[in-house]
Amino acid sequence: MHRFLSLRRPLAAAPSSLLPLAALAPARRLASSHAPAAPDAAAAAFPADGSLHGAHARSLAASFVEAAAPAGRSMASLVFSTHGASDGPGGLMTILRVFERAGLSLSRIESRPAKRGPGHDFFVDVEDAAAARVEALLAELRAVTRNPRLALPTACPWFPMHARDIDSFSTKTLDAGAELEADHPGFSDAEYRARRRAIVEAAGSFRHGEQIPRVAYTPREVETWGLVYARLRASTRQHAVGAYNAILPEMERHCGYGEASIPQLQDISDFLRARTGFSLRPVGGLLSARDFLNGLAFRVFFSTQYIRHHSRPLYTPEPDICHELMGHAPMFADPDFADFSHEIGLASLGASDEDIKKLATVYWFSVEFGVCLEGGKRRAYGAGLLSSFGELEWACGAGAGEGASAGAGAAKGPEFRAWDPARAAAQAYPITTYQPVYFVADSLADAKTRMRAFCEDGLSRKFGIAFDEASASVRPDRAVQRGPYVVTLQTA
């Protein structure tokens, strides 16, 4: 199932949590994703003595602080070197007390051997970095360090800082929705197209914190859903992972799942939020890869509400509510799968175009078409499989991989490879036929562990990102300068 359009944008991302300076103790690790930093690439061009005075200092400090810090809290990046007494025993504590007296909390501190002369170079990021406080801090640091100065903030593409920021791009759909291609089963059905248009318009009016609009599905729509539901349940009982088959009966009891009615997104969202902190958000069509993945960073999954055309109930050319609710939603109630998806989302914030392409491909081979082993047998956890009884049999049936017919023009069964996100990120895939290659994890926990390692070490990000569930916001571990919001088609 083609989940989103592949698009391009500008630069790079990754995590850490805040360190209260007075305590000098590790803060509770928030859900995060990161890669090695390269701080000296952004050293600012200041006078050799690090001097910064008056209005000049305040204007520079203000320009280097990203206004997108959570809850309006500004950040600044500083660079300084140690030498002599400041590089000996107790020297670092002397320096840190300067920050403590200034009332500034560190979000990051890194050191490495100095490139010029003895001692070490330090790269520090602080919060609540008002220009006057930074100027005073630099003045005091000159007494105990060498050449203290501001560093340029890390440049990156735009990304949301709070779940409410998703409102700004949730309607920027690029395909499907109310507009149908000529080969869509409902293209010539004016009534069906008008119905979809009304559902899409209602989804577009949703804003963060509101109740999701409920759809009064027609008897014909419920009948289509019922046919799909019955057919898929017969297959998922046999080929889905145990977590899916354990969760779906719960959703039948609490969310209205069943052949006789189409569940409402709000009821499912409430159920998921209580289980794993994930929620659903209505969307009118396909988003860019970057926008779609950015939503996952806030544990938000975009879901359509319209249903496929009744003339072909077992086929859909794009994600519809059958795919969303039968394929995706149940798995978000599983903690390992939810955390796995969250890792992908966090990794996408401020990521380079190339890394977005990698993450979208890894998403394809996991969240959409992921397989794992249970009791020595292959079981599906990806939504593209869980919402397609034909491909479930192709990937997980008794003859899968042993010459079984795909029913889609393939001459032999699929190839199975061990789950390796780095290899998956480089693997080409078709979007209109059954998959010729699947990546198989040892378990959902194994899939999550390997995904986390890939996000930490396999991407080109330059800063950390931590998610605070209580405030539904993220915070970088250093000053960042986000570029403008851009959506353009991805080139190969």
N, C-alpha and C positions, 0 to 999 in steps of 0.2 A: 504494500500500500504506500503510494507516494505521499509522504506525510507533509512535506513542505517543498517549496521551490528553493533551489540552490542559488544563493545570491552573494554578491561581494560587498565589501566595506573596507575601511582602512585598517589596524595594528595589533597588540598583544596583552595577556593577563595572568593572576594566581593567589597564598592565604596566610593568615596569621591572625592572632587575636591581640587585643590591647594589653599592654603591660603597665599596671599602675606603678609609677616610678617609686613612690614611697615604699611599697611592699617589695619591689624587685622580685616578685614571684610570678610564675607562669599563670596567666589567666586561663579560665575555662576555655577549652578549644571549641570554637563554634564550628558548625559544618563548613568546610572550606575546601579549596582546591588551589594548588600552587605549582610553580616551577622555579628553578634557580633564578636568582636575581642578578642583574648586571648594573649595579648602581653607578659605577664611575662613568658610564656612557652619558650621563646627564649632568655632569659637573658644570656649574654656571661660570661664566666669564666675569670674574670680579677682580678688583685690584688685588695685587699680590699679597698685601697685608690683610686682606679680608675686610677692609674698612667699609662701613656702611653708615651713612649719617642722614639725619633729618628726613625731609620730604622724599629724598631719593630712596632712602631705605624703605620708607613706608610704601611707596609706590611699587618698588620692586617686590617687596614681600607680598603685597596684595596681589600682584600679577602672577606670582608663583604658587598661590594657594588655590586649590580647586574648590569652587563654591558648592560642588556637589557632595561634599562630605555629609554624612548622615546628620539629620536634625540641624542642618546649618552649621555644623562644626567644621572649621577650616583645618587644613593640614599644611605642613611645610616640611621640605626635605633639607637636611643640613649635611655638610661634609667638613671633617676636621682631621688633623693628624696629631698623634701623641709623640712625645720625645722626652728624653731625660727622665725626670721624676714622674711625669704623668704616664710614662710607659712602664714604670716599675710596679712593685707590689702596692696595692691600694690606690694606684693612680686612677683606675677606672671609677672607683667609688667617689673619688674627689670630683671627677667630671660629672658623674651622675647627680651629685648633690647640687650642682649648678642648675640642672634641669628641675630638680625638686624645688629649689628655692624660687624658680621662675613659675612654678605651678603648672608645668607642662607634662603631659603623659606621653610616653613613648609607645608608638605602634610598631616600630621596627628598629633594631640596632644590629648592624653587621660590621665586621672588622676583617682586615686582611693586612699582610705585611706591606709597609709603605713602599711605593714605587720609587720614591726619591729619598734617600737617606735612611737612617735607622727609625725604629718606631713602627706604628701602625696607622693605617687610614681607617677612619670610622665613617659609616653612612647611617644617619639617624633620621627617623621621621617622627614628628610630634603632632599632637592634636591641640585644638583650641589655640591655633597659632595666629593670633592677632598681630598685625605688623609691628606695633609698639613693643609687644612682649618679645617678638623674635629679635628686634633690634637690641633690646636690653640683654637678651640671652647671648647674642653674639659678642656683645661688649664684654660680658663676664667670662665667656669662653676664651677670649684672647689671652687672659691671664694664666690659663692652665693648659691650653692646647696651641697647636701651630696652624695658622691660616684657616680659622673657622669661617664658613661661608654658606650661603644658600646654594642649593642645587636646583636645576630646572626640574619641574615636575615631569613625571613619566607620561609621555604622549600615548594616547590609545584611541580607538574608535569609541563613539558614544555608547553608553550602556545605562540601563535603568538603575537607580540607587534605592528605590522603594517600590513596593508592589503597585502603588497607585500610579507610578510612572508608566506602567504598562498601558494605561488608558491612552497614552499619546500615540501608540502604534498598533493597538489591537484591531483597528479597522483598516489597516493598510494591507489588505489582502490582495493577492496577485493573480489568483486563478480560482476557478470553481465558484462557489457561492451562488449568487443569483444568475450569473452568466454561464451558459452551457455551451460546450462544443457541439458541432453539427452531428458527431457520432454518439452523443449522449442519448441513452434510451428515452429521456424525457424532453429532448430538444423540441419536438413538434407538438408537445402537449402544453397548450397555453395555460390551462388550469394548474398544472403541476408547476410551471415556471412562476406563475403568480404566487402560488403557495410558498415556494422556496424564497421568493423575494421578500415576502412578509416576515418569514422566520429570520432571514438574514438581517433585515432592518431592525427587528426587535433585539437581536444579538448585538448589533452595533450601538444600541443605546445604553448598554450595560456599562457601569462604572465600578471601580474597586470599592468594596464594602457594601454594595447593594445586593439585594436578593436577585438571583438569576431569573429572568423572565420564564414563566411556565408556558408550555405549548399545549394547546388543546388539540391533540392528534385526532385525525378523522378515523372512522371505522376502516377505511381502505388502508390507511397508514399503519394502523394497529394490526391489520391482517398481514401486511407485508412483514412487519416486525415479527409476528408470531411464526410465520413460515421460516424465517431466518433463525429465530431463537431455537426452535425445535430441531432444526437440522444441525446447527452448530453444537448444541448441547450433546447430541449423540456422539459427535466427534471429540469434543473437548473432554468428556468423561474418560475417554480412552487415551488421548494423546497429550493433554495439557499437563503442566507441572502440578504437583500435589497442592501447592499454595493456591492456585487458581480454583481447583475443584473444592477446596475447603472454604474459600471466600465466597464463591458464587451463591451457595445456599444461604449464607448470611445476608447477602444483598437481595435475595428473593424475599427474605423475612423483613428486612428493614428499609429497602429502597424501592420496592415495587417491581423487581425483576420478575419476569414470567412471560408466557405466551400471550396472555390476555391484555397486557397493557405495556406501554412504552414508559420506562422510568423517566423521572424529571431530573435534570442536572443538579438542581439545588439539593434534592434529597440525597443524591449520590455524593455531592461535594461535602455535605455535613457528615456523612458516614466516613468518608476518607479522611477528613480533617481530624476526626476523633481518633482514627487509627494511626495515621502516619504524618499528619500535618499537611498533606497534599489537598489541593482544592481544584475544582474545575472552573473554567471561565469560558463563556460562550464566544464563538468566533464565526464569522460569516464566510470563511473560505480558507485558502492556503496562504500562510504567511511566509516571509523569507525565512531561510534557515536560521539566520542570526536572531531574528525576533522570536521565532518559535522556541529556540533553545534558551534564550535569555529568560523566558517565562519560567522554565524549569528551575532556574536558580532561586526563584521565590516559591518553589514547590507549587507552581501553578501549571496546570495542563489545559491547553486550548482544545475545546471540543465543539464540533458542529452539532446542530440540533435538527437539521433536515434529514429526510430519509430517502433512500434510493427510489427509482421509479418502479411502480407496481408491476409493470410488464416484464421485468427481469429481476425478481426478488433475490436471486442468488448471485447477482452480479452488481458491482458498482465501480465506475471508473475513478472515483475519488473518495476520500474519507467521508462517511456519513455516520449517522447516529448508531447504526448497527456495528460498524467498525469501532467507533469510539467506546461504546458501552459494553460490547461483548469482547472486544480485543484489549483495549487499554485499561479501562476503569478498574476492573477487578484486581489487576496486578498492582495498582497504586496503593492497595490496602496491605500489601506485603512489605514489611520494613526493609528487607534487603533490596528489593526492587525499587522501592521509593528512594532509598539512599543512593542507589546506583544512578537513577535518573537525575537526582539532585546534583551529583558529581558532574555529570555532563553539562548541566545548566550553569553551574558555577564556573566551570572551565571556559564557557563561551563568553563570559562577561569581559568586554574589552579585548577579545581575542583577535588575532590577525585573520585576514581573509583565508589564508592557507590553513590555519588551525580550525576555522569554522568549517571548512570543507572536510577536514579530517573528522571532526566531531559529528558532523551530519552523516558521514559514511559509517562511523562506528555506531551511531544511533540506529541506522538502517539495519546493521547486522546484529543488533541486540534488542533494543526496545521494539523494533518492528518484526525482525525475523530471528530472534534469539532462540537457541536450543540449549538445554542442559541435560545432564545425566541424572537419572533417579532410578535406583535399583538396577543399574546396568543398562537401562533403556533410555533412549532419547525422548525427551519431553519438551514441548513447546512452551516458551514464556513470552515470545514476541507477538504483538497484536496483529501483524499481518498474517501470521499463521493461525492464531486463535480465532480470527474472524473469517477464515476460509477453510471450509471442510475439505476441499480438494487439495489444497497445498498442505494441510495438516497430514493427510494420508501420504502425500508425496514425500514429506520431510520426516515423518515419524512412524509411518506405517511399517508393517512387517517386512515389506520388500524394499524399503527405502535404501538407496545406495547400492542395490543389488540388481539393477536393470529394470526397476519398476517403471511403468509408463507414467508420465507426468500429466497426460491429458492436455498438454499445452504445446505439443510439437516437439518435445524433447525425446531423444532416442534412448536415453538411459537415465538412471536415477541420479540424485545429486551427490556432490562431493562434500564430505564432512571434515572440518579442520578444527584443531584444538583452539579454544578461545584465546586470542592474542590481539588486543586492541590495536597495537601498532601494525600488525599485518592486516587486520580488518580495515584500517583506515586507508590502506593503499589498494584495496581490492575493488575492481569494477563490478557493477551489478546492473541487471536489467530492471525496468519498472513495469513492463507489460506482460511478463511471463513468470512462471514459477522460478524460484531462485536456483541457479545451478550449484551454488556454494553456500554452506551454512557453517557458522562457527559455534562450536559446542563447548560450553563451560562445564566444569565438574559439578557445580551447584550454583544457585543464585548468589550465595555468599562469595563463592569463588569469582563469579562474574563481577561483583561489586569490588572486591579487593584488587583485581587486575585493572579494572577501570580507574580506580583511584590512583594506582601507581602510574598509569598512562597519563592521567591529567597532571600529575605532579612532575613527571620526568620527560614526557614525550611531546610537550608543547613549548612554544617559544615565548612564554609570558614573562613579563618583567615586574609584576607586583602581585601581592596577595589579595584575596577576597574572602571575607568571612560573612556568613549569614546570621542575622539575629532574628530568630523566629518571633520573639515578643513584639518587635517593632516592624516586622515584615520588611526589613531593610538590609542592605549589604554595606560593608565598609572596606575600602582598600586599606592596605597596611602602610601606604605612603601617599604623598601628594601626587595626584594624577591630573592630567589635562585632557579631558574628553573632547574629541572632535565633534563636528556637527552630525546630526542624525542623517544617514544616507541609505538609500536602498537602490541598488543597481543590479542588473542581471549578472550572474556569475559567468565568467568566461573560463573555458577549460584550461 
